[in-house]
């Protein structure tokens, strides 16, 4: 009883009513959204399929670090990629989440963000064609400016997609949406990559201009797909709130929601996975003398595994909840650095043959990010989705200030010590995830999704 009273008190502090009549969307509006759900499910799935095809041509574990190594080479420069990546995805989200909450139709934010991603990729492609296979001094710094710009739009895309999905798709179907879109998207991406990526990588000094240009075309296509969304207007979405007040309330959110604090801690520990991303392909080159000829195989392996993980854990999340799916996925993520170090030190012949298994394990990473997002949507009120998602992404971004330091440690010490330390940190996040609330079995759960839990 005390827990129920405390829960209601915390909801009031954050500006939410606790009664069912206030927690649920109006029945007529909910019925209207559900009548359009099948159509919106198909459109969002197709958007994600085309988005996945685009993403495979700029994979953060393979293509991007290989490209930067071709124009720069130093470990500390490679180590800048994750921090620029997460800064772009987090800080603009925190600022834009207020505006997104006020927009009557959220899909236009998703549309604009996706077009912004396409524009950034077209700019990178133009630079590659201008360099004409050379290694001009301006290329690396120019890329390091365009890279966070791309991820600023990618972060807004992620925030907007989560908000649109939370508004239009019921929680019990979000795992299915993840499974269907990722499985089909990964399969399509593998086919397209097999047909095009190897051919472009075989071009002398890398055909990165073609790769990034095609990426931009696919992102533009995924934006156009969104024109098929049928999204009812939020009649109550136009109330203006000052930015300072909004950010202050977001900070108070952490103070009032104990489960959110644990979720942010899990996200921060998990972020180690993303910090280590650029160093796996460098480890393979340094220890096993693998070359750019292996890049396509790694991309295919990672996306094939992504499809499998999505089907398995998307189904698991719908049937048993996002929390158990998240716990198992984090266990896989914690073992990936150990696998990489092991394969780098076995017999070189076997190491070269089996190293794609590392990238297969990395295929779980996008599924973890999606599962974190879906869990956050499930334990937050619909009106609070932008605020909760932006808070989650700030938590994911916070550890990335250490990313250049990690890259420097790779140069000063070795890959092995850094990767094994990362495995311990990720494993700690997996253990902490066991203490997250399972909303589908919690006594405080109401008839409709999205009540914050405090434990």
Legacy VTK file of the C-alpha trace (Angstrom):
# vtk DataFile Version 3.0
C-alpha trace
ASCII
DATASET POLYDATA
POINTS 455 float
0.000 0.000 0.000
2.845 2.352 0.835
4.440 1.560 -2.527
1.206 2.469 -4.315
0.952 5.776 -2.443
4.585 6.612 -3.168
4.090 5.740 -6.845
1.083 8.071 -7.089
2.930 10.827 -5.266
5.849 10.599 -7.679
3.501 10.752 -10.646
1.961 13.912 -9.294
5.393 15.496 -8.833
6.156 14.967 -12.504
2.867 16.454 -13.612
0.932 13.225 -14.297
-2.369 12.096 -12.797
-2.562 8.600 -11.365
-6.191 7.730 -12.073
-7.002 5.354 -14.879
-9.200 7.958 -16.512
-6.147 10.243 -16.861
-3.533 7.566 -17.610
-5.358 6.132 -20.580
-5.770 7.868 -23.872
-9.398 8.852 -24.564
-11.215 5.772 -25.823
-12.250 7.348 -29.119
-8.702 8.463 -29.859
-7.273 5.078 -28.877
-9.814 3.329 -31.099
-8.862 5.593 -34.002
-5.171 4.804 -33.588
-5.796 1.061 -33.317
-7.942 1.076 -36.462
-4.899 2.396 -38.364
-2.370 0.166 -36.622
-2.003 -2.472 -39.347
-1.341 0.149 -41.998
1.146 2.015 -39.821
2.828 -1.263 -38.837
3.534 -1.991 -42.521
4.779 1.539 -43.261
7.070 1.663 -40.207
8.408 -1.807 -41.030
9.156 -0.754 -44.625
10.813 2.441 -43.376
13.074 0.351 -41.143
13.843 -2.131 -43.940
15.111 0.601 -46.283
16.853 2.259 -43.337
18.689 -1.010 -42.586
19.858 -1.305 -46.216
21.273 2.215 -45.936
22.934 1.494 -42.612
24.752 -1.619 -43.800
26.776 0.548 -46.195
28.083 2.667 -43.299
28.393 0.037 -40.573
30.073 1.527 -37.485
31.999 -1.654 -36.751
33.443 -2.068 -40.251
32.961 0.537 -42.994
33.306 3.795 -41.059
36.459 2.893 -39.061
38.019 1.338 -42.187
37.327 4.549 -44.117
38.809 6.708 -41.347
41.862 4.449 -41.130
42.331 4.997 -44.862
42.449 8.785 -44.422
43.960 9.067 -40.906
45.114 5.844 -39.229
45.888 6.742 -35.593
44.060 4.871 -32.826
43.094 8.051 -30.979
41.448 9.410 -34.160
39.515 6.155 -34.509
38.620 6.528 -30.839
36.937 9.862 -31.606
34.240 8.118 -33.655
32.109 6.825 -30.756
32.200 10.094 -28.816
31.202 12.110 -31.901
28.572 9.493 -32.665
26.914 9.645 -29.243
27.271 13.391 -28.762
25.382 13.897 -31.991
22.689 11.428 -30.938
22.143 12.654 -27.376
22.462 16.404 -26.782
20.257 17.491 -29.733
17.704 14.899 -28.614
17.486 16.410 -25.146
16.862 19.841 -26.661
14.463 18.694 -29.388
12.374 16.353 -27.209
10.416 19.352 -25.867
9.531 20.480 -29.391
8.675 16.913 -30.437
6.294 16.540 -27.508
4.441 19.674 -28.684
4.138 18.627 -32.352
0.597 17.593 -33.369
2.032 15.065 -35.853
5.314 13.435 -34.812
5.933 11.758 -38.165
7.091 15.040 -39.737
9.993 15.159 -37.278
10.910 11.608 -38.321
10.643 12.546 -41.998
12.873 15.624 -41.648
15.491 13.822 -39.535
15.767 10.995 -42.064
16.218 13.443 -44.940
18.936 15.157 -42.885
20.776 11.831 -42.618
20.585 11.476 -46.403
21.964 14.988 -46.930
24.936 14.347 -44.617
25.802 11.135 -46.482
25.601 12.915 -49.829
28.079 15.496 -48.468
30.536 12.759 -47.403
30.214 11.111 -50.825
30.911 14.442 -52.533
34.105 14.823 -50.471
35.233 11.329 -51.474
34.705 12.048 -55.158
36.494 15.410 -54.780
39.504 13.642 -53.205
39.576 11.275 -56.201
41.246 8.416 -54.331
43.944 10.598 -52.801
44.498 11.308 -49.082
44.266 15.129 -48.822
44.927 16.755 -45.453
41.413 18.208 -45.328
39.607 14.876 -45.658
39.890 13.576 -42.068
38.876 16.842 -40.319
36.036 17.384 -42.804
34.721 13.894 -42.148
34.987 14.438 -38.380
32.699 17.464 -38.817
30.153 15.731 -41.069
30.107 12.583 -38.923
28.541 14.171 -35.801
26.215 16.180 -38.059
24.954 12.910 -39.517
24.451 11.478 -36.047
22.642 14.579 -34.887
19.999 13.747 -37.495
20.315 10.021 -36.665
19.594 10.796 -33.012
16.551 12.868 -33.935
15.474 10.011 -36.209
15.800 7.554 -33.331
13.905 9.804 -30.906
11.144 10.512 -33.420
10.835 6.889 -34.496
10.489 5.720 -30.903
7.858 8.382 -30.239
5.885 7.584 -33.414
6.087 3.857 -32.674
4.974 4.403 -29.079
2.000 6.449 -30.267
0.842 4.199 -33.125
1.867 0.636 -32.161
0.797 -1.199 -29.013
3.596 -2.507 -26.735
2.589 -6.122 -27.365
3.280 -5.628 -31.110
6.486 -3.593 -30.862
8.639 -6.713 -30.544
6.975 -8.095 -33.670
7.704 -4.839 -35.490
11.367 -5.147 -34.462
11.500 -8.795 -35.539
9.808 -8.318 -38.919
11.574 -5.107 -39.950
15.024 -6.218 -38.811
14.797 -9.723 -40.253
13.578 -8.534 -43.661
15.880 -5.506 -43.554
18.935 -7.580 -42.685
18.180 -10.092 -45.449
17.690 -7.346 -48.023
20.826 -5.565 -46.809
22.892 -8.733 -47.170
21.706 -9.250 -50.743
22.361 -5.638 -51.750
25.737 -5.579 -49.974
26.743 -8.822 -51.693
25.872 -7.358 -55.072
27.402 -3.899 -54.625
29.645 -3.497 -51.583
32.336 -5.972 -52.565
32.554 -4.440 -56.031
32.991 -0.925 -54.624
35.503 -1.979 -51.958
37.582 -3.644 -54.682
38.115 -0.276 -56.390
41.675 0.971 -55.924
41.906 2.981 -52.657
38.279 2.113 -51.912
35.122 3.184 -53.685
33.850 5.040 -50.633
32.224 7.752 -52.747
29.880 5.186 -54.300
29.263 3.552 -50.917
28.259 6.755 -49.129
26.325 8.065 -52.133
24.221 4.903 -52.217
23.713 5.226 -48.461
22.283 8.708 -48.966
19.899 7.451 -51.661
18.572 4.730 -49.348
18.058 7.128 -46.430
16.130 9.444 -48.757
14.008 6.475 -49.818
13.267 5.526 -46.208
12.080 9.105 -45.608
9.712 9.005 -48.583
8.157 5.778 -47.300
6.950 7.722 -44.241
4.509 9.688 -46.400
2.259 6.627 -46.079
1.863 7.026 -42.291
-1.657 7.761 -41.025
-1.120 9.607 -37.748
-4.006 11.247 -35.867
-3.356 14.775 -34.642
-2.492 15.253 -30.969
-5.091 17.803 -29.948
-3.314 18.501 -26.656
0.247 18.654 -28.007
0.645 22.410 -28.475
1.181 23.565 -24.889
4.408 25.558 -24.700
6.923 24.786 -21.973
10.140 26.739 -21.471
13.329 24.852 -22.363
14.912 25.475 -18.968
11.786 24.289 -17.170
11.541 21.268 -19.439
15.155 20.203 -18.849
14.813 20.813 -15.099
11.726 18.585 -15.034
13.646 15.914 -16.937
16.334 16.031 -14.251
13.686 15.714 -11.523
12.409 12.678 -13.395
15.536 10.766 -12.356
14.983 11.756 -8.744
11.409 10.503 -8.683
11.694 7.305 -10.755
14.021 4.729 -9.219
13.561 2.254 -12.055
14.576 4.912 -14.576
17.782 5.531 -12.596
18.658 1.850 -12.829
17.792 1.808 -16.528
20.128 4.754 -17.165
22.909 2.976 -15.242
22.386 -0.143 -17.397
22.514 2.025 -20.536
25.745 3.708 -19.415
27.454 0.361 -18.766
26.155 -1.045 -22.046
27.603 1.971 -23.889
31.014 0.303 -23.544
29.917 -1.983 -26.396
29.617 1.022 -28.681
32.896 2.553 -27.531
34.719 -0.638 -28.530
33.073 -0.822 -31.977
35.893 0.708 -34.088
38.615 -1.461 -32.589
37.477 -4.945 -33.626
38.381 -4.563 -37.276
41.680 -2.944 -36.239
42.407 -5.924 -33.937
41.784 -8.325 -36.832
44.138 -6.397 -39.077
46.880 -6.134 -36.446
46.813 -9.692 -35.066
45.538 -11.772 -37.997
46.754 -9.636 -40.941
43.252 -9.456 -42.374
42.619 -6.781 -45.020
39.842 -4.722 -46.599
38.928 -7.792 -48.637
37.329 -9.161 -45.452
35.124 -6.143 -44.811
32.175 -7.374 -46.852
32.215 -10.769 -45.136
32.081 -9.055 -41.730
29.231 -6.797 -42.824
27.242 -9.776 -44.119
27.927 -11.798 -40.949
26.820 -8.940 -38.699
23.590 -8.312 -40.598
22.721 -12.002 -40.885
23.057 -12.277 -37.116
21.028 -9.089 -36.650
18.121 -10.684 -38.481
18.332 -13.808 -36.336
18.643 -11.903 -33.062
15.711 -9.680 -34.029
13.402 -12.594 -34.736
14.398 -14.442 -31.578
14.444 -11.572 -29.098
11.597 -9.605 -30.675
9.365 -12.660 -30.205
10.719 -13.187 -26.692
10.023 -9.547 -25.788
6.407 -9.725 -26.981
5.711 -12.976 -25.151
7.659 -12.502 -21.922
8.604 -8.818 -21.740
11.456 -6.565 -22.806
13.398 -7.000 -19.560
14.259 -10.720 -19.931
15.176 -10.113 -23.572
17.456 -7.258 -22.514
19.173 -9.356 -19.830
20.022 -12.149 -22.278
21.199 -9.739 -24.965
23.562 -8.000 -22.523
25.047 -11.388 -21.607
25.857 -11.956 -25.290
27.343 -8.464 -25.571
29.621 -9.021 -22.567
31.114 -12.162 -24.156
31.874 -10.512 -27.523
35.194 -8.858 -26.499
36.323 -12.150 -24.939
35.542 -13.964 -28.189
37.482 -11.377 -30.209
40.588 -11.658 -28.013
40.427 -15.467 -28.059
40.183 -15.688 -31.849
43.020 -13.197 -32.245
45.345 -15.576 -30.353
44.392 -19.033 -31.604
46.046 -20.593 -34.612
46.031 -17.807 -37.261
44.389 -20.028 -39.864
41.462 -20.777 -37.558
41.416 -17.221 -36.259
40.965 -15.820 -39.762
38.218 -18.319 -40.585
36.269 -17.797 -37.362
36.704 -14.062 -36.826
33.364 -13.292 -38.603
31.773 -14.829 -35.476
32.797 -11.663 -33.614
30.758 -9.544 -36.002
27.883 -11.976 -35.728
27.891 -11.375 -31.973
27.990 -7.615 -32.634
24.749 -8.081 -34.559
23.031 -8.135 -31.159
23.953 -4.488 -30.502
21.217 -2.774 -32.595
18.693 -5.170 -31.051
19.845 -4.123 -27.567
19.377 -0.451 -28.436
15.873 -1.161 -29.786
15.006 -3.256 -26.736
16.181 -0.479 -24.405
13.938 1.898 -26.370
10.927 -0.433 -26.230
11.395 -1.022 -22.511
11.546 2.739 -21.952
8.342 3.231 -23.943
6.652 0.537 -21.874
7.441 2.096 -18.500
6.634 5.703 -19.403
3.395 7.547 -20.059
2.625 8.168 -23.732
2.908 11.939 -23.339
6.316 11.473 -21.687
7.872 9.261 -24.374
10.081 12.028 -25.876
11.369 13.031 -22.419
12.095 9.458 -21.304
13.770 8.540 -24.600
15.971 11.640 -24.621
16.960 10.915 -20.998
17.867 7.356 -21.983
20.045 8.604 -24.831
21.817 11.089 -22.572
22.678 8.118 -20.376
23.990 6.211 -23.391
26.102 9.223 -24.375
27.664 10.076 -21.011
30.446 7.415 -21.083
31.533 8.402 -24.581
33.756 11.206 -23.340
36.136 8.336 -22.494
36.182 7.015 -26.043
39.325 8.887 -27.230
41.030 7.731 -24.019
40.114 4.141 -24.877
41.585 4.619 -28.351
44.767 6.052 -26.812
45.009 3.105 -24.388
44.808 0.742 -27.350
47.860 2.530 -28.792
49.750 2.680 -25.465
48.915 -0.741 -24.005
47.196 -3.222 -26.331
43.844 -4.289 -27.728
43.526 -7.258 -25.413
43.601 -5.425 -22.067
41.116 -2.801 -23.261
38.663 -5.333 -24.709
38.720 -7.604 -21.643
38.167 -4.629 -19.328
35.222 -3.674 -21.535
33.762 -7.174 -21.150
33.733 -6.752 -17.365
31.954 -3.399 -17.587
29.307 -4.710 -20.006
28.767 -7.763 -17.810
28.120 -5.466 -14.839
25.356 -3.798 -16.832
23.849 -7.205 -17.547
23.767 -8.047 -13.847
22.183 -4.702 -13.000
19.472 -5.243 -15.620
18.185 -8.127 -13.489
16.972 -5.495 -10.995
14.828 -3.606 -13.509
11.065 -3.749 -12.987
9.107 -6.081 -15.255
6.011 -3.967 -16.020
3.933 -6.810 -17.430
3.943 -8.647 -14.103
4.063 -5.628 -11.762
1.143 -5.036 -9.409
1.148 -1.331 -10.300
0.604 -1.948 -14.007
-2.656 -0.480 -15.322
-4.776 -1.396 -18.285
-2.828 0.844 -20.644
0.919 1.089 -21.169
3.266 3.648 -19.849
3.089 4.161 -16.101
6.424 5.041 -14.469
7.610 2.610 -11.823
9.472 3.516 -8.655
11.240 0.838 -6.662
LINES 1 456
455 0 1 2 3 4 5 6 7 8 9 10 11 12 13 14 15 16 17 18 19 20 21 22 23 24 25 26 27 28 29 30 31 32 33 34 35 36 37 38 39 40 41 42 43 44 45 46 47 48 49 50 51 52 53 54 55 56 57 58 59 60 61 62 63 64 65 66 67 68 69 70 71 72 73 74 75 76 77 78 79 80 81 82 83 84 85 86 87 88 89 90 91 92 93 94 95 96 97 98 99 100 101 102 103 104 105 106 107 108 109 110 111 112 113 114 115 116 117 118 119 120 121 122 123 124 125 126 127 128 129 130 131 132 133 134 135 136 137 138 139 140 141 142 143 144 145 146 147 148 149 150 151 152 153 154 155 156 157 158 159 160 161 162 163 164 165 166 167 168 169 170 171 172 173 174 175 176 177 178 179 180 181 182 183 184 185 186 187 188 189 190 191 192 193 194 195 196 197 198 199 200 201 202 203 204 205 206 207 208 209 210 211 212 213 214 215 216 217 218 219 220 221 222 223 224 225 226 227 228 229 230 231 232 233 234 235 236 237 238 239 240 241 242 243 244 245 246 247 248 249 250 251 252 253 254 255 256 257 258 259 260 261 262 263 264 265 266 267 268 269 270 271 272 273 274 275 276 277 278 279 280 281 282 283 284 285 286 287 288 289 290 291 292 293 294 295 296 297 298 299 300 301 302 303 304 305 306 307 308 309 310 311 312 313 314 315 316 317 318 319 320 321 322 323 324 325 326 327 328 329 330 331 332 333 334 335 336 337 338 339 340 341 342 343 344 345 346 347 348 349 350 351 352 353 354 355 356 357 358 359 360 361 362 363 364 365 366 367 368 369 370 371 372 373 374 375 376 377 378 379 380 381 382 383 384 385 386 387 388 389 390 391 392 393 394 395 396 397 398 399 400 401 402 403 404 405 406 407 408 409 410 411 412 413 414 415 416 417 418 419 420 421 422 423 424 425 426 427 428 429 430 431 432 433 434 435 436 437 438 439 440 441 442 443 444 445 446 447 448 449 450 451 452 453 454
